[in-house]
Amino acid sequence: MAPTETYARDDDAKLETTRARLSNILKRHEDLKERLSRDSDKLIFERLQKEFEAARAAQTEEISLDDDEWNDGLLATIREKVHMEADRKAMANQVNVPADLPFQSRTTYRIRNKVIYCLDGARIGIQYETFFAGEPCEIFHCVLESKSFLEKMIVVEHTLPFFLPIRELESDLLSSNSIKFIDHLEEILQAYIDRREQVRLIKELYGNQIGELFHSLPYNMIEFVLEDFECKVTISIRYSDLLQTLPSQARVLAWPLRSAKRISTRSSSAQAAQPVPFHLSYAEEALKTLCLPEAYADIVLELPHALKRIFSSRDSD
């Protein structure tokens, strides 16, 4: 047996061992992440969900707003309402009068996929509704509070995923542009759901063709491997902004398998031992212009033809 072939097999064995260990660590990390996230947020979500449902049941009117009606003036009116209601209840308690007299109207406001509630305790609640492919997904909550009508608002509670930058946005936007803060959270949540559900869908549809699949918590970095072909194809995509639902960067490499019959017989033994990957530019373009399930289907459909052209070109060199 040639020394080069022996070294290549040793390298393969070491690589597979390392890959197996890494896969095990990542799987344990995913399990732990899901368990921690689920347990820590569950109680808060259930409590806020009940409070928002009670506020909805108590509403006397829901007003649907156009984008131009959702402005600083309306938000100031909502803030004034919750503080007046809190003051009214405080005064009623002092003079021993039932807090629900006289009757006060309760209005909620719907703007696109979010609903604004007037909550007790001078708080404003925003319920974010997310969708994928036209179907409802998760609901998220954010509760804002201020000590007085003239003081700035702060986020007192929320059910957004812990890895989304709500505190950074609160610091940057909430006191200077509250409308932009509320709208920006809606956009970030919807983009996150879009990316997450795209990954879920390719796993559901093409899981038998996908080997390893890794992603960051907000799904702004995704990597997976296709192994059911003459080459091992590694796909890596990046989203430079959490608002993006299409990748800003895509890198697709095809690694010829050592046993692939189409590898050029003219290659030296050293080159055969260490196959050189090549870019699949058509796949990278598909990933940057189509949603992930559609891009995946296009990549797989064209892959045999692309590999044939590449191998033919290499054999003719």
Secondary structure as UniProt FT lines:
FT   HELIX           3..58
FT   STRAND          61..65
FT   HELIX           67..69
FT   HELIX           72..94
FT   TURN            95..96
FT   TURN            99..100
FT   STRAND          107..111
FT   TURN            112..113
FT   STRAND          114..119
FT   TURN            120..122
FT   STRAND          123..132
FT   TURN            133..134
FT   STRAND          135..145
FT   TURN            149..150
FT   STRAND          154..158
FT   TURN            162..163
FT   HELIX           166..169
FT   HELIX           170..174
FT   TURN            175..176
FT   HELIX           178..206
FT   TURN            207..209
FT   STRAND          210..215
FT   TURN            217..218
FT   STRAND          221..226
FT   STRAND          231..238
FT   TURN            242..243
FT   STRAND          249..256
FT   TURN            258..259
FT   TURN            261..262
FT   TURN            265..266
FT   HELIX           269..273
FT   STRAND          278..279
FT   HELIX           281..289
FT   HELIX           292..316
//
